[in-house]
């Protein structure tokens, strides 16, 4: 009877070792849980992006406003009876040296 208790104790210890310390034990489960959480967040972000792109596709198919906006921003087009104004930033003041440059004379 004593050898049976020892055998069960050894078996229990071996199973506990595999559960807590092996590569496919508790540490792997926690790593996979973290990976699933990250993937769910990424999926949600991509779902929102797909919804936005889908709405943009529908808007481009049905409405002219989005089409005109794209033509203006991406192609630089203007509509009839519109005036295009281009604002050019002022040039910075030109650099003027405070001292006269030195001239080099050749020695003979």
C-alpha positions in Angstrom: 0.0 0.0 0.0 2.9 2.3 0.7 4.4 1.9 -2.8 1.0 2.9 -4.3 1.0 6.2 -2.3 4.6 6.9 -3.4 3.6 6.1 -7.1 0.6 8.5 -6.9 2.8 11.2 -5.3 5.4 10.9 -8.1 2.7 11.0 -10.7 1.1 14.0 -9.1 4.4 15.8 -9.0 5.1 15.0 -12.6 1.7 16.4 -13.7 2.2 19.5 -11.6 5.6 20.1 -13.1 4.2 19.8 -16.6 1.3 22.2 -15.7 3.4 25.0 -14.2 6.9 24.8 -15.7 6.7 23.3 -19.2 6.5 25.3 -22.4 2.9 24.3 -23.0 1.6 25.0 -19.5 0.2 28.0 -17.7 2.7 30.4 -19.2 1.6 29.4 -22.7 -2.0 29.9 -21.8 -1.3 33.4 -20.5 0.8 34.3 -23.6 -2.0 33.1 -25.9 -4.6 35.0 -23.8 -2.6 38.2 -24.3 -2.2 37.5 -28.0 -6.0 37.0 -28.4 -6.7 40.3 -26.6 -4.3 42.2 -28.9 -5.8 40.5 -32.0 -9.3 41.5 -30.9 -8.3 45.1 -30.5 -6.6 45.0 -33.9 -9.8 43.4 -35.4 -11.9 46.2 -33.9 -9.7 48.9 -35.3 -9.8 47.2 -38.8 -13.6 46.8 -38.6 -14.0 50.6 -37.9 -11.6 51.3 -40.8 -13.6 49.0 -43.1 -16.9 50.7 -42.1 -15.4 54.1 -42.9 -14.1 52.9 -46.3 -17.5 51.3 -47.1 -19.3 54.5 -46.3 -16.9 56.4 -48.5 -17.5 54.0 -51.4 -21.2 54.4 -51.0 -20.8 58.2 -50.9 -18.6 58.2 -54.0 -21.2 56.0 -55.9 -24.2 58.0 -55.0 -23.2 61.6 -54.3 -21.3 64.2 -56.2 -20.0 66.1 -53.2 -17.5 63.5 -52.2 -16.4 63.2 -55.8 -15.8 66.9 -56.1 -14.0 67.0 -52.8 -11.6 64.3 -54.0 -11.1 66.0 -57.3 -10.1 69.2 -55.5 -7.9 67.7 -52.9 -6.1 65.0 -54.9 -6.1 66.3 -58.4 -6.1 70.0 -57.8 -9.2 70.6 -60.0 -11.6 73.5 -59.6 -15.3 73.7 -60.7 -16.8 76.1 -63.2 -17.5 79.6 -62.0 -14.9 79.2 -59.2 -11.8 81.4 -58.9 -8.6 79.8 -57.8 -6.3 81.8 -55.5 -2.8 80.6 -54.6 -1.3 82.1 -51.6 2.5 82.2 -51.7 4.4 82.8 -48.5 6.6 85.9 -48.3 10.3 85.3 -48.9 12.6 85.6 -45.9 14.9 88.6 -45.7 18.0 88.1 -47.6 21.2 87.6 -45.7 23.5 90.7 -45.8 27.0 90.2 -44.2 27.9 92.8 -41.6 31.6 92.9 -42.7 33.1 93.1 -46.1 34.5 89.8 -47.4 38.3 89.5 -47.4 40.0 89.5 -50.7 42.9 87.2 -51.2 45.9 88.6 -53.0 48.5 86.5 -54.6 52.0 87.0 -53.3 54.8 87.3 -55.9 
